[in-house]
Amino acid sequence: MKTYRIGVIGLGQRIAHVLAAMKDVGWDLRVAGYADPAPIGLPILEAAGIDPGRAFADEADLLGAGPFDLVMIGSPNHLHLPHLLAAFGAGYPIFAEKPIVRTPQESHQLAAILANGQTPPLHIGLVMRSMPIVREVIARVDSGALGQVISIDATEHLPAEHGGYLARNWRRRQDWGGSYLLDKVCHDFDIFSRIVGARAERVASFGGRRIFTPERAVEPRVYEDGSQAFVMADPGWAGSNDAFQSDMDVTDHQVALVEYANGVRLSFHSNTLSGLQERRWYIAGTKATLIADLVRNRLMIRGALDRGRPERIDYGGRTEDNHNGADQAMALDLLAALEGRAPFPVTAQDSLEAGLTVMAIDQAMAEGRLVECGPIWAVYDAASGAAR
Ligand SMILES: NC(=O)c1ccc[n+]([C@@H]2O[C@H](COP(=O)([O-])OP(=O)(O)OC[C@H]3O[C@@H](n4cnc5c(N)ncnc54)[C@H](O)[C@@H]3O)[C@@H](O)[C@H]2O)c1
């Protein structure tokens, strides 16, 4: 097996965890160096026994020190496009974190560049696509076991500490993160489109900030056991000290309704201060109903006319980070893709479409109206050459 020489742009917590997972599953890798003004992922790499290599001044300096077998991009979301453009110029295979980009304009620009077919291989870290439970959900839908999918109800409810981290990290600002839903659940909306087999046709959404507000700053900030709440993780680059008194401008809870072009209807509910953590998809078809509990890593399915017990699959392997082994599964998928043994489970175009769906939802919320997505797809298709 060859040794992969890797360059990292944005050595944050995420890329450090992905590198650790790659090592876990047997990648032979050497990190040649990184470009990052405040590399918060260094202790994670150290704990994983991975040498971070040289610190470069910036991405141009790093990319000039090629050749690389892989360039990994883990910077805040507003830097994804410039970092992708720099990496395209260097021509080495790329793994970049989600969301692929942050705005409709960036999506169109990238779609046009990708349509030219001159870019190196680009794999996006929509890690849920690699999870065995998600693969099974997709396989059941594809096999027709559910019949025709009629409607979906989905949730993502975060525990207090996770919500507090989002309110202090760069994700709290639209300029950096895009939006709460874009950063957190572009994964889910990617898979919903895959399951439904159609694009969103119209969307509505309500959301706002009623949790991490200055008015609530006086609420007790200790857990039942006396430990401090909302301070655990280092907020990192451009971080804020206080979850309740920051310059946050993204939502901390949001609901959305989506009607897909083939008539499937979906509701989504997300909250960042939950005593009952949940990430769950309830998929109702004409033949059967499926519940995927992504936190407990359990799947349940039962025929609509069955009278016996539901079929249950427990995937086990639950981990503290709630990724439940997904990073390791994605690391194997990435190696297989780079070695030409199998396509990566999600394309850059899928990632762009998932992002645009969530951006339409955020637009509906911001403008207080139903957004018809037809014009959004028309612009995107024109940019990506589909309508030429
Ligand atoms: N796939 C997943 O499940 C998953 C999970 C977490 C994060 N992410 C994504 O990974 C990316 C990074 O998130 P994170 O949680 O690691 O954030 P982080 O704050 O831990 O890391 C971001 C890093 O980018 C660095 N950075 C800032 N400006 C830079 C610049 N100009 N050039 C290079 N680096 C720069 C920061 O110093 C920091 O080290 C985001 O896009 C996020 O959405 C994905």
The ligand as an SDF file (V2000), in Angstrom:
LIG
                    3D

 44 48  0  0  0  0  0  0  0  0999 V2000
  -18.9480   15.9350    8.4290 N   0  0  0  0  0  0  0  0  0  0  0  0
  -19.1670   16.2110    9.7050 C   0  0  0  0  0  0  0  0  0  0  0  0
  -19.7990   15.4510   10.3970 O   0  0  0  0  0  0  0  0  0  0  0  0
  -18.5960   17.4680   10.2760 C   0  0  0  0  0  0  0  0  0  0  0  0
  -18.5160   17.6180   11.6540 C   0  0  0  0  0  0  0  0  0  0  0  0
  -17.9570   18.7990   12.1470 C   0  0  0  0  0  0  0  0  0  0  0  0
  -17.5310   19.7710   11.2630 C   0  0  0  0  0  0  0  0  0  0  0  0
  -17.6570   19.6190    9.9330 N   0  0  0  0  0  0  0  0  0  0  0  0
  -17.2070   20.6530    8.9850 C   0  0  0  0  0  0  0  0  0  0  0  0
  -15.7940   20.7400    9.0680 O   0  0  0  0  0  0  0  0  0  0  0  0
  -15.3730   22.0950    8.8790 C   0  0  0  0  0  0  0  0  0  0  0  0
  -14.5380   22.5110   10.0710 C   0  0  0  0  0  0  0  0  0  0  0  0
  -15.3260   22.4450   11.2510 O   0  0  0  0  0  0  0  0  0  0  0  0
  -14.6650   22.1690   12.6690 P   0  0  0  0  0  0  0  0  0  0  0  0
  -15.7310   21.6960   13.5610 O   0  0  0  0  0  0  0  0  0  0  0  0
  -13.4340   21.3700   12.5140 O   0  0  0  0  0  0  0  0  0  0  0  0
  -14.3030   23.6610   13.0830 O   0  0  0  0  0  0  0  0  0  0  0  0
  -13.0330   24.1300   13.9270 P   0  0  0  0  0  0  0  0  0  0  0  0
  -13.3580   25.4790   14.4080 O   0  0  0  0  0  0  0  0  0  0  0  0
  -12.6660   23.0650   14.9110 O   0  0  0  0  0  0  0  0  0  0  0  0
  -11.8740   24.1640   12.8340 O   0  0  0  0  0  0  0  0  0  0  0  0
  -11.7830   25.1350   11.8090 C   0  0  0  0  0  0  0  0  0  0  0  0
  -10.3040   25.3900   11.5770 C   0  0  0  0  0  0  0  0  0  0  0  0
  -10.1580   26.2720   10.4520 O   0  0  0  0  0  0  0  0  0  0  0  0
   -9.1020   27.1560   10.7670 C   0  0  0  0  0  0  0  0  0  0  0  0
   -9.0570   28.3390    9.9290 N   0  0  0  0  0  0  0  0  0  0  0  0
   -9.6270   29.5620   10.1430 C   0  0  0  0  0  0  0  0  0  0  0  0
   -9.2710   30.4100    9.1540 N   0  0  0  0  0  0  0  0  0  0  0  0
   -8.4590   29.7300    8.3050 C   0  0  0  0  0  0  0  0  0  0  0  0
   -7.7680   30.0720    7.1240 C   0  0  0  0  0  0  0  0  0  0  0  0
   -7.8320   31.3000    6.5920 N   0  0  0  0  0  0  0  0  0  0  0  0
   -7.0230   29.1180    6.5180 N   0  0  0  0  0  0  0  0  0  0  0  0
   -6.9210   27.8650    7.0400 C   0  0  0  0  0  0  0  0  0  0  0  0
   -7.5660   27.4920    8.1630 N   0  0  0  0  0  0  0  0  0  0  0  0
   -8.3300   28.4000    8.7880 C   0  0  0  0  0  0  0  0  0  0  0  0
   -9.2940   27.4490   12.2420 C   0  0  0  0  0  0  0  0  0  0  0  0
   -8.1460   28.0110   12.8330 O   0  0  0  0  0  0  0  0  0  0  0  0
   -9.6420   26.0650   12.7890 C   0  0  0  0  0  0  0  0  0  0  0  0
   -8.4890   25.3490   13.2020 O   0  0  0  0  0  0  0  0  0  0  0  0
  -16.6430   22.9060    8.7010 C   0  0  0  0  0  0  0  0  0  0  0  0
  -16.8770   23.0820    7.3420 O   0  0  0  0  0  0  0  0  0  0  0  0
  -17.7150   22.0370    9.3180 C   0  0  0  0  0  0  0  0  0  0  0  0
  -18.9900   22.2530    8.7760 O   0  0  0  0  0  0  0  0  0  0  0  0
  -18.1550   18.4650    9.4350 C   0  0  0  0  0  0  0  0  0  0  0  0
  1  2  1  0
  2  3  2  0
  2  4  1  0
  4  5  1  0
  4 44  2  0
  5  6  2  0
  6  7  1  0
  7  8  2  0
  8  9  1  0
  8 44  1  0
  9 10  1  0
  9 42  1  0
 10 11  1  0
 11 12  1  0
 11 40  1  0
 12 13  1  0
 13 14  1  0
 14 15  2  0
 14 16  1  0
 14 17  1  0
 17 18  1  0
 18 19  2  0
 18 20  1  0
 18 21  1  0
 21 22  1  0
 22 23  1  0
 23 24  1  0
 23 38  1  0
 24 25  1  0
 25 26  1  0
 25 36  1  0
 26 27  1  0
 26 35  1  0
 27 28  2  0
 28 29  1  0
 29 30  1  0
 29 35  2  0
 30 31  1  0
 30 32  2  0
 32 33  1  0
 33 34  2  0
 34 35  1  0
 36 37  1  0
 36 38  1  0
 38 39  1  0
 40 41  1  0
 40 42  1  0
 42 43  1  0
M  CHG  2   8   1  16  -1
M  END
$$$$
